[in-house]
Every structure is written in C-alpha cells, then in structure tokens.
Amino acid sequence: MRRKGLVFAVLAGLFAAALLPAAGAYAQAAPKRIEVAAKRYTFEPGEITLKKGEPVVLVIKSTDVAHGIRFRELNVEVNVHAGATGEVQFTPQKTGDFVGHCSVFCGMGHGSMTLKLHVVE
Amino acid sequence: MRRAWMGAAALALAVLAGCKVAEPGGFERGVVTTAKHRIFVGNKDQKNPLPSTPQTLADGKEAFSHYCVACHGLDGQNTGVPFAGHISPPIPSLASADVQQYTDGQLKWILDNGISPSGMPASKGILSDDELWSIVEYIRHLPQAGSLGEPEMYTH
C-alpha cells in the first residue's frame, strides 16, 4: 500500500514537472495589451514603442465617431464603430518607425489622424 | 509667374462668363483645359507609390465612396449627382479623356490642391496620402457608368 502511494506520488510529480514548462511558456507568450483612445482627430497616446518579436494586442477605443487604425507596412488593421472598442493582435517582425492612419473617414482632420509605432530590438 | 497666369486666366474667365452660371463655350473650355494640363497642374512626373493591386483598388473605392461621391457619384461618372451639369464648369466624368490624360502625379496634385475656380476642393490633410494615391488608382479603373447605383444621400 505504501509502495503504491509512493509510485503515485512520483508519477504525480513527474506529471506536474512536465506541465510546468508549458505553463511558463504560455505565460511568456501572453500578449501585452495596449489601449489607445481614438477621437476626432487624434489617437491617445499618439506614439507607442514595441519590441520586435513580442506579440501585442492593440485595443482601440472610440470615444466619438467610427474610427480605425491601419499600418499598411505591417499589414495590421482594425475598425471600430462609434463609441465602441476593437482590437487586433500582431507581432512586429521588423524594427523601425511605422505610421498608422485612421482607416475610417471621420471628418475634416481624418487625413492627419495618425498613430506612430516605434519597433525596437 | 504661375500666379500671374492664374490671374490672367481668372480675368479672362470673368470677362467671358461673368457671374451667371452657364455652360462654358468651346473656346473657354479649350483654353482652360490646355492651361490646366500644361501650366497649372503640377507634379507631372510623380509615380503612384502604391502597388497596382486589387487591395489598392478596393482601398481607393472605399475612400472615394466616403469623400468624393457627393459630386462625382459612386462610379466617378456623376451618376445620380443632381447638380453635376448645373454648375460652372460642369463636373467632368472622371472617365473622360480630359481627366484620364492627366498623369498619376497630376491627379494626385489635383486631389491635394483642388482646382480654382472650379468646385474641386483641396483634400490634403482631409485624406491621408495613402488614401489619395489609392483614389488615383480607383480613377484609373473606374467601373462601368451606373453600375454602382446612386449615392445614398440622393436616394431618400
């Protein structure tokens, strides 16, 4: 009986040890969430710094009309309805500065509504 | 020099047309068209930096449908625009030879700066550069006249 208990304890320990690295990896891969408020005709914050290779979730919250954000070079785009929230997950694969533009026409200053991403090593 | 030319052209137009809205005559149309193509509208040599892809065309159609339809219709050929032929100068079909003869760079210049004294507004800052270039792509690949129906604003 004691032997059975010992074997069970060893097996349970091995099972737990096998799971731990996976849990660690999961924790590492959990993407960072960055919230950005969108209103005519600015994003707040207007500049964000990201690390190359690190996944990120960009959360866009509109506080007035419909907006969107699009980084053509990164193939990243999300649109949000008026007063709503939208998000997009991506992993920047190259360093540099990238300018995203509002992707939903929102009025007179639409063309100058930009969000700058700095992607660093 | 350019300003002097514009002043002379405006004066000539005023003498020829006065204030009343009327269809421009053949002479006036010819002079103004030549002046626009050869003198006033710059940026002749700039190429469209966006790739000519279905995505760029779709982007152009999208931007056009938000901003340009009120005067040019969904198809760029004035379909459903009630006043298109009743302002002076009339709103041209963007599929016409007169418009299509502009280079891509000139079309971008017109979108950026507008054309005075026509009703064409300057759009720099209102639309992003990407959107304006994608509209140039759309103007180069306009759908068949009438195929997209009328702008919603004129249908109810």
Interface residues (C-beta under 8 A of the other chain):
Chain A: R72 H101 C102 F105 M108 G109 H110 G111 S112 T114
Chain B: A63 H66 Y67 S123 K124 G125 I126 L127 S128 D129 D130 E131 L132
